[in-house]
Amino acid sequence: MPTAATFEIDYIQFLDAEGQLVRNDLPAFARDTKQLVKLYQEMVMARVFDAKAIALQRTGKLGTYAPCLGHEATYLAIGSAMQADDVLAVSYREYGAQFHRGVKPRELLMYWGGDERGNDFSGPAHDFAWCVPIGTQCLHAAGSALAFKIRKEARVAVCTIGDGGSSKADFNSALNVAGAMTLPLVSIIVNNQWAISVPRGAQTGAKTLAQKGIAAGLECVQVDGNDFIAMRHVLDHAIKRARHGHGGMCIEAVTYRLSDHTTADDARRYRPEQEVKDAWQREPLRRMKAYLQSLNAWSEEEETAWKETCTKYVDAEVNAYLETRAQPVEAMFDYTYADLPPDLVAQRAEAVAREKRA
């Protein structure tokens, strides 16, 4: 019988879990050791911030928080591969990408602290706000990509989704329209193996998550998401081809969520202890540090000094967050409607009255 079509999903990796090169055709950016050091420093900064944010939540100074522990290589690769005029549509833990694009830690803390002013963050004003509803950000990115094509703008929309979120119709609809209309949309599935307590194996019987883009007619690839060099290499390729009118890509970044899903979760209830221990041996900072040390580009003394610098910076951002004056209670009514409906006018007046009595 004749074959209608055949497909393959390539797997891309440059650094193994020990920080050893598994291929020698390094991309140009990875041959710039000074640049790699700076990017590694950003990964360390994101991890220091993450630990501080969790500590704030545990002491009652922050609301529920979604950690990014173990995702640093994937997210920084996204942020560093994009141009300023590209659009980023995130879910809720892509801090490394956002920090690289100018978002301040204090703004992120404001958001998780319940102050929506945190969503009016620094960096590109056209980037989308944090998106807790699963998958809707992919449609926002697809709409942006369509606008870029209509306007003939050499810009790219980038969105992220988790392994569990890749089962949502929103994600698949975004892929479908991107393929059907050859849109400049780059979609990254951050496969951290667990959709809260649901393992990746329960999400789909597919051998890869990247292949979900095949049905949409997209170029698809699976990448070691703990290998910054591999992630950045693939994203450079994806964004370049999208910018030049060759359509979108679906990228599966294989990583691991080393933390709880959020601070409201306890992953010990459903994850084997040995699985987590094994994942720590593959984590992104460990391998990048080892690689840089093998090049004599980084030392333990520099590591210690940089972590101290990161701690001072993060502490200053935390203080700025804690010193931010809370909004008055009526603010929750004042920024949704041009003309407030009568029932909300009454509620607003009641809220203000109660605030004065408190």
N, C-alpha and C positions, 0 to 999 in steps of 0.2 A: 504494500500500500504506500502511496506517496505521503511525504511528510509536509504538513502545512507550514510549520515553523518550528524552530528550535531556539532555546535560550540558555544563556550561561550567566552566572553571577560571579564576578571576580571578587577575590578577597585581597585587600591591600594592607600590607604591614611593612614597616621599615625597621622598627625596634622591637625586639622580643621582650619578654617580661624582665629579663636581666639587664636591659639597656644595651644589648648587643645588636649591631646591624645585621639584618638578614638579607639585605640587598645593597648594592653599591651605587646604584644610579640615583644618588641623593638629588632632590630638587634644589634649585638655586638658593632659595631662602634658607634651607637647612645647611648649606655650605658656609653661611655667614654665622660664625660661632657667636659673635657678640649679640646678634639679633636673637639667636636661640636662648642665650642667657637671659636677656630681657623678658622674653616670653615665658621662660621658666619662672622668673621672678613674679610675673603676674599670676601664674598658677599658684605659687606659694601664698601670695597675697589673698587670693580667693579662699584658700583653705583656712588661713588665719581668721579671715572675716567670718567664715562659716562657723568655726568653733566659738567665736565670740557671740554670734547671733544665737546659737543654741544656749549658751550660758545666760544670755539675757532672758530668753524665754523661760528657762528653768527657775529664774529668780523673779519672775512675774513682771518683767520690764518689757516684754514683747509678746505679741499674740502667737498663735500657731504659726510655725515656720517650716518651710520645706528646705532641708539641707541639700547641698550640692556635692557632698563628699564622694570622691571617686569619678566625678564628671568633669574635672577641671580641664583636661586635654581637649575633650570634645567641644566644650563651650568656648574656650579661648580660641580654638582653631576657627570656629564660626565667626567670632567677632573680629579676629585679625585678618581674615580673608576678605571681608566686605569693604566696600567703599562707603564713604560717609553718606552719599546720597542714595544708597541702597536702603531697602526697608527690612527691618527685622520684626518678626511676629513670634513672640515667645509664649511659653506656657507659664511656669512659675518657679523655675529653679536655675535659669540660664545666666547666673550672675557673672560668670567670667566673661561671657560675650558682651553683656551690658556694661560692665566696668570698663572694658576695652573701648567701648563706644561712648564713654563719658558719663555714664550714670554714677552718681555718688552713693557710697554705702549708706549715708544718712537717709537718703531718699528711699532706699530699699527698706531700711528699718522703719521708716515712717509708714510705708505701705503695710508691712506685717504687724505694725503696731496699731493698725486700724485707722490711720489717717490717710485719706485718699489723695491728699496733696503729694504724697510720695509718687503717685502715678504721673504727676506733672514733672517728670524727671529731666535732668540735664542730658546732654547728648543730642542726637538727631531728633528733632521734634516730630518727624514723620514715622518714627518707630512706634510700634503698638505697645499699649500698656500690658502689664501682667494679666494673664488670662487663665483663671481657675476652671471655668467650664471646659471640659475635655474636648479638644479638637476644633473649636470654633476659630481659633487663631489661624488655622490652615486655610479656611475660606477667606479670611481677611487678607492673607498673603496672596491668595490666588486672585482676588479682586484687584489688589495693588499691581500684580503682574499684568493683568489685563489692561489696566490703565496705562502702564508703561508702554505696552505694545501699541495701544491706540494712539498715544501721544508721540510714538516713535522716539522714546527716551531710552538711552542706553543704561538702564537701571535694572536691578534684580531684586526680587522679593525672596526672602529666606524665612522658612518656618521650621519649628521643631515640634516633635510629638513623641510621647513615650511608646514603649512596646505595646502596652495595653491600649493606649489611645489610637494606635494604628488600626484597631478593629472598628473604630467609629466611622459612621457614614460621612461625617464632615471631612475627615482626612481623605477618604477614598474619592469623594466628590471633587476635592481640590486637585488630587492627582489626575482625575479623569479630564477635567476641563483644561488642565495644564498641557496634557498630551494632545487633546483634541484641537486646541487652539495654538499650540507651540508657544506657550507662555514662558517668560523668564522666571520660573519658579523653582527654587531649590528646596526640597523637603528632606529634613533629616529625622530619621527615626532613631531616637536615643534608646537603644535596647539595653536597659539596665537590669534585665532578667525578671523583674518583679513589678507588676501593676498593683501596688499596695501588697495585698497578700496573695494575689493570683500569679502563679509562675508563668513564664513565657510559653512553656509547653502547653498550657491550658488555653492560650489565646488563639492558636492556629496550628494546623498540621503542616504548614509550609516549612520547608527546610530553612529558608531565610525569610526575614521580614522585608528585605530589599526587593524581593521579587514581586511584592504587591504593586510595584510601579510598572511591571511588565504589561499588565492588562491595559494600562493607560497609554502605553506606547512610549514610556520614558526610558532613558538610560538608567540602569540600576547597578549599584555596587555595594558590597559589604566591606566595612573597614574596621580595623582594630581601633576602637574608640579610646583606648588607653594609650595609644601611640600618637602623640601630638604631630609628629612629622607626617605620618600617614593621613591623619585627618585633615591637616592643612593642605597637603598635596592634592587630595581628592576635592576639597572645597575650592581650591584655586582653579582646578579644571572645570568643575561644575559651574562656578560663577562666571568664568570666562566664556564658556560656550553659551550660557544663557544670555550674557550681555551682548553677544554677537548674533543673536537671533536663531540659535540652534536648539532651543527648547530647554525644558527642565530636566531635573534629575531627582531620583529617589535614592538617598544614601542611608544605609543602616550602620550606625555606629555601635559596635558591640562593646559594652562596658559593664559596670556593675555598681549598684547602689550600695555603698559601704555603710550607709546610715539607715535609720528608720525612714519610712516614706515621708512623714512629717513628724514634728514633735508631739503630735497627737497619736502616733503609732508606736507599737512595740514589736519590732520585727523578730524578736526572739521567740515569739509565739508561733511563727510559721516557717522560719528559715533555719536550716541545719547549721550548727555552729561551725562545723568543718568547712562548709561551703564559703562562709564569710572569711574564715582564716585563709583559705586558698585564694580568695579574691584579693586579699591584701597583698599577696605576692605578685599580683599582676597590675597593681594600681599605677596611675600615670606619673605621679611625682617621683616615685621610687625609680622608675626606669629612666626618666629624663635626667634626673640627678646623676644616676650611674653613667649615663652616656656622656654627659658634660664632664664628669670627673675623669672619664677615660681619655678625654681630649685635653685634660689639664686646664679646662676652662672654668672650673668651679671647685671649691674646697669646702671642708667642714667649717672652717673659720668664716668663710663668706656666707655659708648657710646660716650659721648662728647670728651673724651680724644682720643679715637681711630679715630674719624672722623678728629680730628686735625692732628694726625699722617698720616692719609691717604692723607689729603690735602697737607701736606709738601712733601710727597713722590711723589704724582702726579704732583705737581708744579715743582719738580726737573726733572721729566721725560719730562714735557712740555718744560722746558728750554733746555734740551738736544736736543729735537726735533727742536726747533726754531733755535738753534745754529748750526745745521747740515748744512754744505755747500751744496748747490744745485749742482747737476751733470752738467757737460758741455752739451750743446745742442746735441753734436755728440753721447752722450751715448745712445740715443734712436735708433741709427743705429748699435751700436757696439756689441750687445749681442744676436742677433737673428740668424744671418747666420755665418757660418765658413768663407765663401767667399761671400762678399756682391755682389749682382747682379748689373750690370752696371747702371741701372736706379736709384738705391738707392745710388750708389757711387756718382752720380751727385747730387742727393738731399742732401746728406750729405755735400758735398762741398759747396752747396748753403746755407745750414743752418749755417755752420761755418762762411761763409763770412758775412751773415746777422748779426750774433751774434757779430762779430768784429766791424761792423758798428754801432751797437746799442749803 
